[in-house]
């Protein structure tokens, strides 16, 4: 699998992100959806990566710099054809390594509280993320689950 910086111009990536947004709106109230659309993912403080297996899109992940010390995990998604094949784990390890290499001390995330998000929460815990309160611009929300990981050894 190859993970590369992506400019969000490819049709496969756009389709995967549209699917991601549709699922977020199908599982959470609109005011609790914090997934970014394609234009928002092009912001200067965000780096977006796509994962490819034999020229087929396997998944994606983004990292958003909140300040010089804290980054946020955004838009992690595995393509349906690659679910259960370790893509999520590979993307998460990649973004953790990337965050460390960029000098961030903390990597945080927001995910849903619904059962749909349980596999994601379990994956994050497996990688050492722990529950926390709202961070950055987030507010307390019964549909949001916040997690954080210290990147300092």
N, C-alpha and C positions, 0 to 999 in steps of 0.2 A: 504494500500500500504506500502511496505517495501523498504526503500532506503538503500543500503549497499555499502561499499567499494568493488570494483571489481578488479580482477587481469587481466581482459581482456583475459581470456582463454576459456570462454564459447562460443559455436557456435552461440547462439541467439544474444549475444552481438556483436560478430564479424560481423554477417550478418547485424545487425542494423547499425553498423559503416560503413560498405561497402556501404550500401544504402545511408547513410548520405553523404559520399564522392562522390558517383555517382551523387547525386542531386546537390551538390556544383559545380561540374565540368559541369553539364548540364545547370546551371543558371548563371555562372560567367566565365569570361576568365581565362584560367589556371594560368596566372601570378597573378590573384587576388583571388585565392582560398587559404585560410589560415587554412582550416580544417586540423587537424592532422590525420595521419594514425595510425594504431594500435601500431606499434613499437614506434612512437613518443609519443603516449599517455602513454607509460610505463616509461617515463623519471622520474628521481628522484624528480624533482620539480613539478610533476603533480600528483593529486589524482583524480581517476576516480570512479564514482558512478553509479550504475544501480538501476533502480526502478522496483519492481516486484509487480504484483497483482495476487494473487492465482497461484503462480508459473509460471506466464506468464510475459515476459519482457514488461514493459510499456514504458520505456524510459531510457535515460542516460544523464549524465552531468559530466564535468570535471572542475577542477580549477588548474590553473598554477601559481605558485609563481614567480613573476617577480623580487621581492626583498623583504625585510622584511616588507615593508609597502603596496605594491601593488600586487594584484593578478588579473588574467585574467580568465574570464569565457570562457570555451571551450566546443565544441562538445555536446551542448544541443540538444537533439533529442527525440521526442515522437514517439513511434511505431504507424503505421497507424491505428491499431485496437483501439487505445486509444486516438486518436485525438479528441479534443473538450470536453474532460472529466476532464480537470483540471490538467493533469499530468505535463504540462509545468509550470504551476503556482506552483505546489508542488515542482518540481525540483528546480525552481528558488529560492523559499523561503528557501529550504534546503541549497542550496549553499551559499546564503547570510548569513544564520545563521552559517554555517561552516566557512566562511571567517571571520566573526566577532569573532568566538570562537578561531580562529588561530591567532588573533591579527592584521589582515590586516586593514589598514585605508581606502583603496580604492579598489573597484572591477570594472574593466573595461572590455570592450568587443569590438570585431569587428564583424560586420555582413554586409550583402550585401545591396546595394542601390536599387536593383531591386524590382519590385512589389512582387515577390515570398517571400521576407523577410519582407514585411509590417506587417504581424501578429506578427512576432518576435519583431520587433521594437516597436509595440504597447504594447506588453506584458512587455518589458523592461521599457517603460515609465510608465506604470501602477505601477511598483515597485519602481519608483523614479529615474531611470537612466536618465541622461541628455546627450545631444550631446556634444562631445568634439573633439579635434584634435587627430592625431595619437599619440600613446603612445608606450613605449617599443621599439621594433625593426621595427614597422610599419612605412610606408611612406605614404604621401598623395596619394590617389588612387580614381579615380572617381567611382569605383565599391565597395569601402569600406565605411561603416558608422561606426563611433566610438562613444561609449557611456561610461559613467562612473557613479559610485555611491559612495558617501562618506558613509563609515560605522561607522563614529563617530557621536554620537548624540550631 
